[in-house]
Amino acid sequence: LGFRRSHGHGASPLASPEGGRPNPLNAGDVDHIVAAREREIRSLNGERESLQKEVREGKKRLMDLDTENQQLLSTNQQHVAENARLRAIIHEWSVRHAKLEAKLQQGQGQGQGQP
């Protein structure tokens, strides 16, 4: 993890304002800096854990959607097959109907010529 600098433009907390010899830090300053870094680390860890949880939930949602999509594709294939079967039945019945109509027309035509 990279740490954000909170001391201006990259200046070390040990450097003097004049850029000369470093100013010695007292224990309180060091404790304050360490505590601030620890708070930042805890905050970043919390953010990371939150993002990891979101990623896990997103992956689970994608897997659920993929499963649902596969089920829909399977159902659609079944419907396509059933549709084809029903079309074949309708075609068969249409052909039978046409043959019966032709026989009926023949029978009516023969019956009209006789007394």
C-alpha positions in Angstrom: 0.0 0.0 0.0 1.3 3.5 -0.8 1.1 6.1 1.9 -0.2 9.5 1.2 2.1 12.2 2.4 0.5 14.7 4.7 3.5 17.0 5.1 3.3 19.3 2.1 5.2 18.6 -1.1 7.2 15.6 -0.2 9.0 17.2 2.7 10.2 14.9 5.4 8.8 15.5 8.8 12.4 15.5 10.0 13.7 18.2 7.7 13.9 21.7 8.9 12.0 24.5 7.1 15.3 25.9 5.8 16.3 22.6 4.3 19.3 22.3 6.6 19.9 19.7 9.3 16.9 17.7 10.3 14.9 18.8 13.3 14.8 16.2 15.9 11.2 14.9 16.6 10.1 14.4 20.1 8.3 11.2 21.1 4.9 12.9 20.9 5.4 13.9 17.3 6.5 10.3 16.4 3.5 8.8 18.2 1.2 11.2 16.4 2.7 10.3 13.0 2.5 6.6 13.8 -1.0 6.8 15.1 -2.1 8.8 11.9 -0.5 6.1 9.7 -2.2 3.3 11.6 -5.5 5.1 11.3 -4.9 5.4 7.5 -3.9 1.8 7.3 -7.1 0.7 9.2 -9.2 2.9 6.9 -7.6 1.5 3.8 -8.0 -2.1 5.0 -11.6 -1.4 5.7 -12.1 0.0 2.3 -10.3 -2.9 0.7 -12.5 -5.4 2.6 -15.6 -3.5 1.5 -14.5 -3.6 -2.1 -13.6 -7.3 -1.9 -17.1 -8.0 -0.5 -18.6 -6.1 -3.4 -16.5 -8.1 -5.9 -17.6 -11.4 -4.3 -21.2 -10.3 -4.4 -20.8 -9.2 -8.0 -19.2 -12.5 -9.0 -22.0 -14.4 -7.2 -24.6 -12.3 -9.0 -22.9 -12.9 -12.4 -22.9 -16.7 -11.7 -26.6 -16.6 -10.8 -27.4 -14.7 -13.9 -25.4 -17.1 -16.0 -27.3 -20.1 -14.5 -30.6 -18.3 -15.2 -29.5 -17.6 -18.7 -28.5 -21.3 -19.3 -31.9 -22.4 -18.0 -33.7 -19.9 -20.3 -31.7 -21.1 -23.3 -32.5 -24.7 -22.5 -36.2 -23.8 -22.1 -36.1 -21.9 -25.4 -34.6 -24.9 -27.2 -37.4 -27.1 -25.8 -40.0 -24.6 -27.1 -38.4 -24.5 -30.5 -38.4 -28.3 -30.7 -42.1 -28.4 -29.6 -43.0 -25.7 -32.1 -41.4 -27.7 -34.9 -43.3 -30.8 -33.8 -46.6 -28.9 -33.7 -45.9 -27.4 -37.1 -45.3 -30.9 -38.6 -48.6 -32.1 -37.1 -50.5 -29.1 -38.5 -48.9 -29.7 -41.9 -49.9 -33.4 -41.8 -53.5 -32.5 -40.9 -53.6 -29.9 -43.7 -52.4 -32.4 -46.2 -55.1 -34.9 -45.0 -57.7 -32.2 -45.2 -56.8 -31.3 -48.7 -57.0 -34.9 -49.8 -60.4 -35.4 -48.2 -61.6 -32.1 -49.9 -60.4 -33.5 -53.2 -62.2 -36.8 -52.7 -65.3 -34.9 -51.6 -65.2 -32.8 -54.8 -64.8 -35.9 -56.9 -67.7 -37.6 -55.2 -69.9 -34.6 -55.7 -68.9 -34.2 -59.3 -69.8 -37.9 -60.0 -73.1 -37.6 -58.3 -74.2 -34.7 -60.4 -73.9 -36.6 -63.7 -76.2 -39.4 -62.7 -80.0 -39.3 -62.8 
